[in-house]
Each structure stands twice: as C-alpha cells, then as structure tokens.
Amino acid sequence: MSAETKDAPLHGRLDKSAGDEPAPGVSRIKLTTSEGGLARIEIQAGASIKKHSHKAEELLIVEKGRLHVGLNFDEYILGPGEYLVISPGSPHDLKAIGKRVASVLVIHMGYLGRTIARRQRDVI
C-alpha cells in the first residue's frame, strides 16, 4: 500500500441527494466506506428509529433538539453538544423528544475512527 493510498484524506459533502428515509419522520444523508460511515439524521418530533444494532462502534452527537436513546436496559436523554458511544452489536433505538426536530451526527467507527485516532497520535 503506498503512502498516497494509506493517508489519502476523505473529502466530500453530505447533501440531500445522498439521502434516504429509513423510517417515517426520519431523513438521513450519508457517506459510507467499506469500513465505516458518517451520516446526519433528522428525526421529527415524536418520530423514532426502531431497535437495531451495528457491526461497528457508533458515535452519536446531537446537534440540535433532544434525543432519547434506549440502549440495552438503559435510557439516555441527550441534548445539543452531547454524545454517546455505542458498542458494536448493542441493540438501541432512537426517538426525538420535545417539540423540535433532533439533528444527530452519526459516525460508525471503522476506517474513520482509526484515521482520527492515528491523526491524534501524530499531533501529540
């Protein structure tokens, strides 16, 4: 593997044309690679995403609104600027609570997570 391939940056734009609607009241725009992914989801007030799990570690970062996360037997309420890391294989569900849409940045930690960690080590 050449240095050009190994350290090549990912560059792009998350836009509505790359999106879908995974559940009623939920819109998603995403960028995925074979080892990870990045998405922004918007969940309308009262809408939810049913219980599911992922093969990769998942990082949820709430940008606006409030989000209820049911994770295993625990419940979390997240607001703007708060995050939650979910272990691979952990069943979880999401629901926007309150009267506003919840906008959430979702990172599935595969390639992206390792790249961030490698760059953090390089800085130190």
matplotlib code that plots the C-alpha trace (Angstrom):
import matplotlib.pyplot as plt

x = [0.0, 1.5, 1.7, -0.6, -3.4, -2.8, -3.0, -5.3, -7.9, -11.6, -13.3, -16.9, -20.2, -23.2, -26.1, -29.8, -29.2, -27.2, -30.1, -33.0, -35.8, -35.1, -38.3, -41.4, -40.4, -36.7, -34.4, -30.8, -27.9, -24.8, -21.3, -20.2, -17.0, -16.3, -15.1, -17.2, -19.6, -20.8, -24.4, -26.6, -30.1, -33.0, -35.8, -39.1, -40.6, -42.1, -40.7, -38.3, -36.0, -36.8, -34.3, -31.3, -27.6, -24.4, -21.2, -19.1, -18.9, -21.3, -20.8, -24.0, -23.5, -26.7, -26.5, -30.0, -33.1, -33.3, -32.8, -33.9, -31.7, -32.7, -29.6, -29.7, -31.6, -30.5, -32.0, -30.2, -31.6, -29.1, -29.2, -27.1, -23.4, -23.9, -22.7, -23.0, -20.7, -22.5, -20.5, -20.7, -23.7, -25.6, -29.3, -30.5, -33.4, -33.7, -36.6, -36.8, -38.4, -39.9, -41.4, -38.3, -36.6, -33.5, -30.5, -27.8, -24.4, -23.7, -20.3, -19.8, -16.2, -14.3, -11.9, -12.9, -12.3, -8.9, -7.9, -9.0, -7.0, -3.9, -4.0, -4.5, -1.3, 0.6, -0.2, 1.0]
y = [0.0, 3.3, 6.3, 8.1, 5.5, 4.9, 8.5, 9.9, 12.2, 11.6, 14.7, 15.3, 16.9, 15.5, 16.6, 15.6, 13.8, 11.1, 10.6, 8.3, 7.9, 4.9, 5.3, 7.6, 11.1, 10.3, 11.7, 10.6, 11.8, 9.6, 8.9, 5.3, 3.4, -0.3, 0.2, 2.9, 5.7, 9.1, 10.3, 13.2, 12.1, 14.4, 12.9, 14.8, 15.4, 12.2, 10.1, 7.2, 4.6, 1.1, -1.1, -2.1, -2.8, -2.3, -4.3, -1.2, 1.1, 4.0, 7.6, 9.8, 13.5, 15.6, 18.9, 20.2, 19.1, 16.3, 12.6, 9.6, 6.6, 3.2, 1.1, -2.4, -1.8, 1.8, 5.1, 8.3, 11.8, 13.8, 17.5, 19.7, 19.0, 15.8, 12.4, 8.7, 5.9, 2.6, -0.7, -3.0, -5.3, -3.4, -3.1, 0.5, 2.7, 6.5, 8.9, 12.7, 14.1, 17.5, 19.8, 20.2, 18.0, 16.2, 16.5, 13.9, 13.3, 9.6, 8.1, 4.3, 3.8, 1.7, 3.4, 6.8, 6.1, 4.6, 7.5, 10.0, 8.1, 7.9, 11.6, 12.4, 10.4, 12.2, 15.6, 14.6]
z = [0.0, -1.0, 1.4, -1.0, -0.6, 3.1, 4.2, 1.5, 3.0, 2.6, 1.2, 0.1, 1.0, 2.8, 0.7, 0.4, -2.9, -1.0, 1.4, 2.2, 4.7, 6.9, 9.0, 8.9, 10.1, 9.7, 7.0, 6.6, 4.4, 4.5, 3.3, 3.8, 3.1, 3.4, 6.9, 8.4, 7.7, 8.6, 8.5, 9.6, 10.6, 11.3, 13.4, 13.5, 17.0, 18.2, 15.4, 16.1, 14.7, 16.0, 17.9, 15.8, 16.1, 14.0, 13.5, 14.2, 17.2, 16.8, 17.9, 18.2, 18.5, 19.0, 17.0, 17.9, 19.6, 22.2, 21.6, 23.7, 23.3, 24.6, 24.9, 26.3, 29.6, 30.0, 28.7, 27.8, 27.1, 25.0, 24.1, 21.8, 22.1, 24.0, 22.6, 23.3, 22.1, 21.4, 21.4, 18.4, 18.5, 21.2, 20.4, 20.6, 19.5, 19.0, 19.4, 19.1, 22.2, 22.8, 20.1, 17.9, 15.3, 16.6, 14.3, 15.0, 13.5, 13.4, 12.9, 12.5, 13.7, 11.3, 9.0, 10.1, 13.8, 13.1, 10.9, 13.6, 16.3, 14.1, 13.4, 17.1, 17.9, 15.2, 16.7, 20.2]

ax = plt.figure().add_subplot(projection="3d")
ax.plot(x, y, z, "-o")
ax.set_aspect("equal")
plt.show()
